[in-house]
Each structure stands twice: as C-alpha cells, then as structure tokens.
Amino acid sequence: MAKASQVRAPKAGELIAGQLRQQIIRGTLEPGAVLPSETVLSTQFGVSKPTMREAFRILEAERLIEVRRGANGGARVQVPDTGAAARYAGAILQHRRATLSDVYAVRALLESKSAGMLAGARRDDAVARLEKLLGAEEAALGAGQDDEFLAADEAFHLGVVELTGSETLSLLVQMLYNIVKAAVASSSEVHRRKADSEAQRARTHRSHVRLVEILKDGGEPAEVEAYWNRHLTTVAAFLLADLPAETALDLLLT
C-alpha cells in the first residue's frame, strides 16, 4: 500500500483571508469600502488579533486591500487588477529564465489572433471603437504630447484584444503587455528615447490606421491577422533592438 502523503491544514488566517477574498471578488465588499477594525473582525470570526493581522497581510500581498496607518487608517478594499497578475507572472518567468523575445512573441501571437477575430461578426463595432482610439492618437501627435500618445498607443493595442469579447484573452495579453513594458522600462534612457521618437510614433499611428482600413474594406480574418502580425514583428525589431532580448528577463517588479 502506498504511503499517504501528509496534507497541511490551512491556517486560520488563510481561511479568513479566503472568505474575505471571495467577498471582494464577488462584489459583496465593494472597491473603496473600509473593512471593520481588526478588533471587530477578530470578534466576528472568533479569532485572535494576530490571526486577523495575518489574514490582512495575505490580502495586502495580493493587492486586494490597502492597509493605511494613522488616525484615518484601516483596510480599504481594492479591485483585483491585471498589474498584480503581471507582477506575479513576471516573477515566475524570471525564475524560469524566460527571455523577453519569448514573452513578446507570445503576446504578438495572441494579439494577431485577436485582430483576425475582429473581421467576423464584431467588425462594425470594432471599427467604430478603434476609430475613436485613433482619434486620441491623432490628437496627441498633433499636440506633440509624448506621454499621451504612448497611453493612446497602449489603449489601441489592448483595445484590439478587448474587442474580441474574451475576458480570458484580454487578461493574458494585458499581463504580457505589462511584462514587456516593464522590461523596456528597465532599459537605458537612451533606448527609451529612441523607441519613443517622433518618427516612430508617426509610423505606429499609420500602421494602426491601416488596420482599421483593412477591417472597413472587408478584409478576411487571415488577412487582418497577417497584417497585424507583420506590424507587431516590425515593432519588435525596433523596440527590442539593443535590448538583451535573448537573455533571461530582468524586470523592475513593484
């Protein structure tokens, strides 16, 4: 008879954190809501204050609550966000010695597939939404607002995926996008200026315009996917130039 493996029973703090986590995720505890004090919750759950503090530490590490100190302090509920998932995934990828080029390639694969999906039943809605995002890019370009253009560029890329209607696909691409962005942010200031040149921004915008044109002209899914994949490949050649894309990730995880 095989020897049974030992199963660790969850600690009380973990169990309480689990109950509060479910209330946050389901919306029973709304974002911005302040949880009762440790004393009150300890009484409600029938546990000691140290156990309650352990539950708070778990939720704080998961970015589901923010614990503030002082007279107006307390534990405030936060919305689960993609950034927290990206930080954790990035740490795992770093530990596994994944490369920046590998992360970008998977992001490009998923984003290209997403673009192709927009050539189906969602085409009209996608065109309307993407044209609005192009307007934000145009405004930023015309005003010479670098940061605003970068935000609009990010919104366009993530918008392509969000418009598929798949929350799972959207989460995965957002995570990978954030990991690539963190890796580029860890690079030298010289490289960041190069990757954010005026000429590069103009080229990026033209490529985005062309995607919408192909969708408006009735392009087939394979055509749309192939075009967007070429665009992302071009971006990779420029964005990852002079970066250690073939060595293990080195991210500033905050």
N, C-alpha and C positions, 0 to 999 in steps of 0.2 A: 504494500500500500504506500502510495506516495506521501511524503511528509507534507502536512498542511503548512502553508506559509502564514506568517503572522500578519494580521491586519490591524493597522493602527486606528484606534478610535479617534474621531475628530475631537479637538479640544472644545471646551465650552465657548471660548472666544470665537473660534471658527464657525461654530453652529449659529451663534448670534449674528456674526457678520453675514452668514449665508441668508438668514431671514431678512435682515435689513437690505442686503443686496437685491433680493427678489422684489422687495417693496419699491426700491429705486428703479429697477429695470422695468417693472410693470406700471410705473407711474403713480403708485399709491403715495409715495413720497415724491413730491414734485421738485424740479430744479429750483434752487434758491431757498427751499424750506430749511429751517433751522431745527435740528433734532433736539429733543429734550436733553437736559444735562446728564452727565454720567451718573449722578446720584439718582435721578428719576428713573433712568433706563435700567440701572442696576436693580432697583426695587421691582420694576415691571418684569424683568427677566429672572429675578431671583438669584442674581449672581453678585460677586464682589466687584468693587470698583476696578481693581487691576484687570479682571476678566473683561470688563466693559471697555477699558482702555485698549486692551489687546484687539478687540473687535474693531474699534475705531482706527487703530493702526493699520489693520488689514484693509479696511475700506479706503483709508487715506492713500495707501500704497497703490491701490487700484484706481485712484483718481475719481472715486465715486463720492467722496466727501472732502471738504476742505476744513481743516480744524484751525480756527483762529483763536489766538490767545488774548487775554486782557478783559476789560470790563464788558466790552461788546462782543466777546468771543463766543465760541461754540462750534458745533459741527454743522456745516452747511452742505446740503445736497448738491451734487454736480451731475450734469448729463454725461453718460458714457460717451467718450469721443474717440475718433479714429486715431488721434495723436497718441493716446495711451497704448492702443493696439500696435501702432507702428513702432513705438519705442521698444515694446517687448519683443516684437518680431525682429526688429533690427538687432537687438541684443543676441537673440538666438542665431541669426545669420552671421553675426560677427564671431560668435563662439564656434560656429561650424566652418568658419573661414570662407564664407561665400564672397564672391567678387562683385564689384559694382557693375561690371558689364553683364553679369548674370542676372542681377536684380533688374537692371534696365531692360534686358531682353525679354524677361517675363512680363514686365509692365507693358512693353511695346506689343507683345503678342496679345494680351488681354484687351488693350486699348484699340488695337486694329480690328479685332473681332467685334468689339463694341460698335465701332464705326460702321462696319458692314451690316450689323443688325439694324441700324437706323434706316437702311434702304428698304425696309419692309413696311409693315403697317404703321409704324411710328414716324414715317418720313415727314409728313406735313408738320406735325408738332415739333419734330427735331429741327427742321429748317427755321421755323418761327423762333424757337428758343435760341438757336445758335446765332441767328442774325442779331438778336438783342445783345448777345455776348460779344459779337463782332463790333457792335456799336460802342461798347465800353473800351475795347482795344483801340478803335479809331480815335476816340476822344482822348485817351491817354497819349497816343502817338502824336496827335496834333498839338497837345499842350506840353509835350516833352516831359511827361511825368513818368519817370522810370519805374518807381515802386508800384504805381497804379497799373502800369502796363503788365508788370510781372504778375500782379494779382489777377488781372483780366485774362492773361495767358493761362494761368493755372485754372481759372474758372472754366475756360473753354475746354481744356483737356479733360477735366473732371466732369464737365457737363456732357461731353460725348458719351461717357460711360453711364452717368446718371440717367440719361435719356433712354437707355435700354430698358429701364424699369426694374432691373435686377439689383436688389439691395446687396446681395452677396458679392456680385461682380464689382459693384461700386465700392464696397468696403475693401476688397482685395486690392483694387487699383489705387485707392487713396492711400493705403498702407505703403505700397511700393513707391508711389509718388513721393510720399513724405520721407522715405528712406533715401531715395536718390537725392532729394533736395537737401537732406541733412549732410550727405556725403559731399555734395558740391559746396555747401556752406562751410565745410571743414577745410576746403581747399584755400589756396592763396588768394589774396586780394587781387593780384594781377589777373589770375584766371577768371575771377568773378567779373571783373570789369570787361574782359574780353568776351565772355559769354553773354554779357548784357549790353553789347554795343548797339548803337542806333541802327546800324545796317542790319544787324542780326534781328532786331525787333521788327524791322520792316519786312524782312524775309519771312519771319514767323507769321506775321499778320497776313501776308499774301497767301501763304500755304493754308491758313485757316479759311480765308475767303474762298479758295479753290475747292476745299472740301464741301462747303455749302453749295457752291455752284454745281458740283457733280451730283449732289443729292437733289437739287432743284431740277436738273436736267434728266432725272430719271435713271441715274446710274445704278447698275445692278450691285447686289451685295458684294460680290467678288471684286468688282472694280473699285468700289468705295474702300473696302478693306485693303486692297493692294496699294491704293494711293496713300492711305493714312500710314500704312507700314513704311512706305518709302519716305514719307515726311519724318516719321519717328527715327528711322535709320539715319537720315541726314542730320537730325538734331543730335543724335548720339555721337556721330563723328565729330560734331562741333563741341558739344557740351562736355564730352569725356576726354577731349584732346588734352594732353599734358597732365591728365589725372592718372593715378595708379589704378586704372580700371580692371587690370588683370590680377591685382593683388587683393588680399583679404580686405573687407570693409573696415574702415576706421572712422566711426561716427562720433559726433558730439551728442550724446544722448542726455536730454534734460527733461 
